[in-house]
């Protein structure tokens, strides 16, 4: 049978005005930061950078008389809503863009098309019958441009798994029970470097009953991927009190796409139920603009969730990139998890050490825009402030929840069947696991490390411990 699918060498990304602002702001931010390091004087640094980057300076409040107290990103940018503006498309070495303002129905139209055309189930005629005008016109244009193609259908390349978890690209995971699947932070046809042999929407068809999003950083929140799923797919996202330059309101964005089962609940609320799974929505501390202080406004936060996923066979806690910040620590959360849920079978986390290493740290400069003038001036002294758990913190959390097993993940992209590289860092995943092993021994944890690669699965059963199954393609 011939079915429509996304062409293998095509990748997508949703663009927002904030991306365009950041391109303008980055040279100014870097310049101010370098001058502060050289002079220790915020006022002199800002005024000199303003002269060198007048366009970027227009985004900021810069009063020469009160720079030390008032220098800040203007509120209309600091607290702007995140409105999708374009679909960026890469096909091999060529790039193109669809302005969503030129598409009637915007994101809703794209979601209708992508959810039918990416799954590898329907032929072209069936998709056109299910769409309405002007959706058919947009779909036909995408087909003509080669973004979608027709090819023989194929089965999923993922191993059949009765109960357990698959490691997909970077921070993407697929949890399975005998009847239910939960997908975490999916990235399909991603512009972050997925390979031609990567997983795509066809590999997940019929396996996803709910999706969990941990936080708004682009390597975890991929709206172009979410558009590939039906509008009634349950999607759990962090609750965002106010949209800001470092965290958009994900629930509002999804609803504007036409999704009808969006959940944004408070930490520690009663668990959500999806088929055979219960999902506990828990705090995400760490990976914030600063380790020991709040930024200039309490609403300026990388709002996120960690999740405990549990069924009758296993429990698993996804720590993601969490750590500690002025609001709380993941070690304290772990103690409460142990009381509320009991021992955890599998803990999964990133092991990298993220620090305040420059004004462009974490998200290319957006974090820096949230700081007070005094914090910007003191930033060079914060280079050793650890924003994530790193191996030592992960070991403490594993000990606190009496974790039986630890599985690494979220260490960037790589070929299916391989161990991923660690983006922008000298450490390999193997080195990080060696450090973790030493820390686990030091704290007396009984946790056993399970090494696995992209595409591998860990099968779980109430009758035996987890069994690693290697990806075969």
N, C-alpha and C positions, 0 to 999 in steps of 0.2 A: 504494500500500500504506500502511495506517495503522500507525504504530509509536509506542511509548512513548518519551518523552524528558523531560528536566527542563524544567519550565515556564520560559519565557524570563525572567520577572521575579523568579525565585527564586534566592537565593544561600544558600550553606552555609558553616559554619565549625565545626570541632571545638573544644570548650572543654576546658580542663584546670583542676584546682584552682589551679594557679599563677596563672592569669588572675584568679581571685577574690582570691587573696592580694594580688596587685599593686594591685588597686583599693583595698584597705585600706591598703597600704603607701605608695602614692605621696604622699599629703599629708604623711605623717611624713618621708619621704625628702626631699621638697622643703623642708620646714620646717627640718630639720637643715642642709641645704645652704645655705639663705639665712642662717641664724644663723651658720654658720661664716664665710661671706663678711663678715658684719657685725662679728663678734667675733674671728675667728681661733682660737677656743677650742672644741675638740671636746667636752670634758666639759660645759661650760655649755650648749652647743647641744643635745646629746643629752638632757640632763636637762630642759631647758625644753620640748623637743619631746615628750618622754614625757608630761609633764603635760598638754600640749595634745591629744595623740593616744594615749590609754591603750590602746585596742584594738590599734592597730598596734604599739605598743611591746612587746606580749606576744610578738611574733614574734622579738624580739631578746634577746640577752644584755646586760643593762644592770645592772651593779653600780656604784653611785656611787663606790665606793672605787677601782675598777680600770678605769673606762671607757676611759682612754687606751690600755690594753693589751688589754682583753677585749671591747669593744663589737663585736658581730657578729650576723648573722642566725643563728638557732639551727640546729644541724646537721641536725635533722630536716626543716627546710625547705630549707636550702642544698643538701643532697644528696638530696632527695626524688626518687623516680621520677616520670616524667610518665605519668599514667594518664588516658586520655580519659574525661571525665565526662558530656559532653552534646553533642548536635548542635544548634547554634544556626541558626535558619532565619529569613531575612528575605524577605518577599514584599511588594514595594512598600514601603509605610510601616509595615507590620505585622511584628511579631517574635514568634516562638514558639520553644520549646525542647523537645527530646526528651531526657529523662534516660536515659542509657545503662544505668543500674541498673535501669530498668523494662523494658528490652528483653532478652528471653531470647537469649543468644548475643552481645549487645552489639555490638562493632565487627565481629565476624565476620558477624553477621546483616546489618548495614548494608552491608558489602562485597558480600555475595552479591546483595543487592537493587540497589545502585547500579551494580554492574558490568553487570547485565543491563538495567536500566531507563534508564540515562543514555546508552547508545550509539546510540539511535535506529534500532535494527535489528529489535527483537522487538515483536510485538504483546502485548497484555495476557495473553491466554490462554497464549501460549508462555512468558512469564515465570513465570506461576503454576505451570505444569507443571514448570518447572526448579527451583522453590523447594520447600522442605519446610516443614512447620509447625515453629515459629511464624513463619517468614519470610513465608509467604503473608499471614498476618494483618497484619504490619507493612506489607507492600507495599500491601495493600488500604487501610489507613488513610492511607498517604502519597498514594495516588491520590485518595481521597475528600477529603483536605485540600487538593488542588490542587498538590501539590509536583511530581508527575509528571502528564503529560497525554499523550493520544493525538493524533497529527497525521500528516499525509501525510509520508512520508520524503522527504529531499532529499539531493542530493550535497554533498560538502564544499565550503565556500567558499574553501578554500585553493587557491592556484594549483598546477597540476600541476608537479612539480619532479622531474627525473630525478636530479639530484645537486646538493646545496647545502644551504642553511639558510634556514628561515623565522623571522622575528621575530614572536613572539606577544606576549601581554601582559607588561609589566614584565620579569621575569627569565626568562620562558619562551621556549625555543627548540625548534625541531624540525629536526633534522638528517636529511637524506635521502641515500641512495645509490640505485642503481637497484633494489635489492631490500630495503633495510633502512632503518628509521627509529629515531632515538634522540631522546627527548623530555627536556628539561632543565627542572627546577623548575616543573612545570605548576601553573597556577591556573585553574580553570574554575568558573564561577558563584561568583566570589570576592566576599567582602564588603569587599574593599579598593577597590571602586569601579569594577568592570567595567560596561560599558555594555549596554543592551538589545540592541545589535547585535553583541555580543561573540562570540568563538568559543566553541563548546561541545564536548562530547564527541563529537558526531556528526561534527565536522570532522576528527577524528583517527582515526576508525574505519578499521582496516586499515592504518594507517601507523606504528604504534608497536611496536617489537620490544624496546625496553629503555628504562628511565627512569633519569636521573641526578639526584641531589639534591646540592646544593652545601653547604648548611649549614642550621641549625635555625631561623634567623630566619623569622618567619611569612610574610614576603613571598616566601620561597623554599620553605619546607616547608609544604605544604598537604595535610594528611592527608585532608580531605574530598574533594579531587580525586583523590588516589591510590586511594581506595575505588572509583572509577568504572572501574578497570581489572581485568582477570582476575587471579585469584589466582596464576597461574603466570607473570605478567609479571616479567622480571628487573628488579630495582630496586637501584641502587648508591647507598649512603649513606656518609657519613663514619663512621669507626670511633671510637666514643666509649668511652673506658676506664671512665668513671664518670658516671652521670647527675647533673646539677647544675641549679641554678636557672636557668642561662643556656644549657643544652644538654641535651636529652633524648637517650636512647638510641634513635635512629631505627630501627635494625635490630630491636630488641626490640619496639618499637611495631608495626612492620609485621608481624612474625611473630604478634603477638597478634591482628592483623586477619585472619590466615589466609594471608598471602602466603608462598609456598614457595620463591621464588628471590630471596633477599635477599643482597646482597654488601656486606660492610664490610671492606675490605682495607687494608693498610698503604700509606702513600705510597711510591712508587717500586717497588711490586711489579710483576711482569711484567704487561703490558697484558691487560685483559679483551677477549674476542672476542665480538662480537654481529653475526652475519651478515657483511657486507662491511666492518664497522668494527672497529678496535681502539681501546680506550679506556685511556689512561694516567691513573692516579689519582695526583695530584700535591699538594704541600703548599698549604695555604691559610694564609698568614701575614697578619696585619693584622686590623682590625675586632675587636680584643680589648678587654677592659676598660681596659687601659693601653697606651701606646706603648712605653715604655722599661723597664717593670717587669712582673713576674708579679704577679697578684693574691695574695690571702692563702693560696691553696693551688694547687699545680701542676695539679690536675684541674679547676680552674675555668677553663674555656676554651670559646670558641665554636669547637668542632671543626668543620672543614670540609674540602672538597676543591676544588681546581681540576682541570680535565680537559683533556687533549689528545685530540681525536677525529680519527681519521685513516682515510682509505680511499685507493683508488688515484687518486682525482681531486684530493683536497685534504687539508690538515691544518688544524686549528683549535684554538686554546687559549682556554678560557673562564676569564678572570681573576676574574669576579664582582665582589665588593666587597673584594678582597684588598688588602694593603698591606705593612706591616712591623710587627713587634712584637719582644718580647724573645727569642723563639725563633728568629727568622730574617727574611729579607727576600725579596720576590718577585724582586728583581733577581738575587740569588744563585741562586734557582730557575731563572730564565730562562737563565742561563749553562749550567746543567746540562741544561736542556731542549735547548738548541742542540747540545750534545755528544751527547745520547742520541737525540733524535728528528730533529735537523736543522732547517733553516729552517722557520718556520711560515708557512703561506699567509695565515691570517686570525686575528687576535687580536680578542677581544670582551671588553668590560669596561664597568663603571660608571665615570663620570668625576668623580663628586661628591667633595667634600672633607669627610669626616666627622672631626670633632674632639671632644675631651672638653669639650663646651660647657656642661654642667650636670649635676647628679646624675641627671637623667632622660634622659641621652644614650643614643642608639642604640635601647634596648629598654624605655624607660619607667621605668627605675630598677633593673632586675634586675642590670645590670652593677655598679651602685654597691654592691649587697649583697655582692659578691664581694671588695671591697677591705678591706685591713687598716685599723684605726683611724687609723694614721699616714697612709695613702694617702687616706682620706676627708678628713682635715684638710688635706692638701696639694692636693686636687683643684682648688681655684680657681686654682692657679698653673699648671695644665696645659692651659689653654684653647687654646693654640696647637699642642698635640701632635696631629699628623695620623695618623689611624688607617687611612686608605685610601691608594691610590696617587695619586689626583688626576691631572690631565693631565700633570704633569711626570714622575711615576713611571711612568705608562703609556707615555710616550714612551721612557723608558729601557729598559723591558721590550721594547718593539717593536724597538728598536735591537739589543738583546742577542740576540734570536731571529731577527733579520733578517726581520721580518714584512713580507710584501708588501702586506697590506691590514689596515686597522683598521675595525671595525664597532661603533658604540655600542649599548648596550642597558642594561636594568635601571634606567631613569630614570622609573619609575612607570607608571601606567595611562593610557589614552586611547582615543579612538574608533579602531577599525580604519581604516587609511588615513591616519592622522594621525601627526605626531611627538608623542610623549608629553610631558606636563609633567614638571617636576622637583620631586618632592614636597617641600614644606617648604623650598625653597631659591629664591633670586631668580634663579639662572642658568637659562637655557633650554639645551636640548641643543645648539642652534646656537652659543651662546656658548661652551659647553664644548668643542665641536669646534674652534672658532677658537683657543682656548687650546692645545689639543692640537697643532694644526697648527704653531703657533709653536714649541712644545717639540720636535716631531719635527725641524723644520728646525735647531734649535739643537744637537741631538745628532747630526745628520748621518744620520738614519734615512731609508731609501728608502720607508718605509711610505706608502701612499696611503689616505686616508680615504674610505670609502663611506658616505654618508648614506642612511638608509632610515627608513621609518615602520613603525608597527604593522601587521602583516599582509604587509609586503613580503617578498620572497625574494631571495636572492642565489644565482644558479645558477652552478655550477662545473663545469669540464671539464678534463681533462688536455690538451686541444687549444687552450684559450684561457683568458684570465683570467676572474675572476668577473663576472657580468652581473647588474645589479640589475633585478628585475622588480617593478613596483608592484602593490599590492593592488587588486583590482577588486571584491571581494565576491561 
